[in-house]
Amino acid sequence: MRESGSSVPVAAALLGAAGLLPFLWAVIVLQTGQFALPGAPPRAAAMGYGLMIFSYMAGCFWPFAARSGRALDYGVAVAPVLVLIALVVPGVMSLNMALILGFAGLLPIDWLFWRRGVAPGWWMRLRLPLSAVVIACLVAIMLTGGAS
């Protein structure tokens, strides 16, 4: 197994943690009614934000694929977004459920690129806890009044 390498850079850890705030906010609003913002339905805001973050995280795979030099890795890099589109656009499942599965599905790809040494040594130590919180929030959102 690959060594975990250096510690997670402070900026990456802080920005990653800050990226959890919209998900956590949506859960708090949906479960307590507190901190609601005018014109910002929490479920819709979380789904829109989740879609952007999912696409961003999947986009992180492209430079890893380029670094690996393996042709198949380019397909692996674009597959998550294509699968999400295939699940949501024809209505196979809700965006909420697709994002739960999608964020969980990013982790094996993260691990693959990390294992091959094309992701930073600290990558999985950042991705695992952030993904766990995102998935937990998406589950809580889904269980609080239905899926979007």
N, C-alpha and C positions, 0 to 999 in steps of 0.2 A: 504494500500500500504506500502511497505517496506521503511524504512528510507534510505536516500542516503548514510549515513555513513560518513566516513572520506573523506578528500580531496584526489584527485588523486595524488599518489606519483610522485614526481618530475621526477624520472628516467623513470617511465612509460610514463609520459606526453612527455618528451623529446625524448625518443626512438620512441614513437608513431608518434610524429610530424616528426621525421627524416625518418620514414618509408613512409611518403607521398612524399618525394623528388623524387623518381623515377617516380611516376605517374605525378607529376607536371612537371618534366623535359620533359617527353614524350609529354605532351600537349604543352609546350612552343616550343619545336622543331617542332612539327607538324604544329603549327599555325604560327610560325614566321620564321622557318628555322635557328634560332639562337641556339647555344650551342650543335649542333650535334656532336656526337663522332664517329670517324672512326670505322667501323665494328660493330656499335650498332644501327641497325634500331630502331627508337623509338617505333613504334607500336609493333614490335616483342618483344622488351625489356620489354615494359609495360605489354604485355600479359603473358610473362614468369614470370615476377615478380608478377603480379597479381595472377597467379595460385599458386605460392609459398605462398604468403601472405594469400590467401583464405584458403589453406590447413592448414597453421599454425593457423589461427583464428578458423577454425573448430576443429582443434586438441585441442584447449583450452577447448573445451567442455568435453573432456574425464575425466579430474580430477573433473570437476563439477558433472558429472554423478556419479563418484565414491563416491564423498562426499554426494550426495543426497541419495544414497542407493536404488534408484528406478530402477528396471530392465529395464523399458521402456526408461529411460533416456540414457542408453547406445546406444539404437537404434537412439534416437534423436541426440546423439553426432556424430554418423557416417553418418547419413542421408545426410548432406549437400554435402559431397564429392561424395557419391554415386549418388546423383541427378545430380551433375555437370558432372560426367562421363557419365551418361545416356543421358544427353543433348548434350554433345560435341562429344563424340566418334562416335556415329552413324550419326552425322551431322544434328541433329535436329535444332541446332542453332549455331551461331558463338561463339567462346570462349569469345569474347568481350561482347556479349549480355548475355551469360551464367554467366559471372562474375558480370555484373551489377545486374542481378536477384539474383545471389548467395550472393553477399555482402548485398543486401537488405534483403534477406532471413535469413541471420545470425542474424539480429537484433531481431526478435521475439524469437529466441532461447536464445540469450544473455539475453533478458528480462525475459524469463521463469526461467533461472537459477539464475538470479539476484533476482527475485521476491521470489524464494524459499529460498534465503539466502545462496546459495552455491557458488555464485560469490561474489567478494568483494563489499562492499557498494558503492564504487566509480565507479564500472565497467561501468555502463551505461553513466556516465558523460565523460568517456574516449571514449567508443565505438561509441556513436552517432555522435559527430563531426568528428571523424576520418573516419567513414563509409560514412558520407555525402560528405566529400572531395574526397574520393576514388571513390564513385559512380559518382560524378560530373566529375571527370577526365576521367573515363571510358566512360561516355556519350560524352564528348568533343572529345575523341580519336575516338569513333565510328562515330561521325558526321564530323570529319576532314578526309575526304578521304576514308571512308568505313570501315567496320569491319574486324577484323582479325579472 
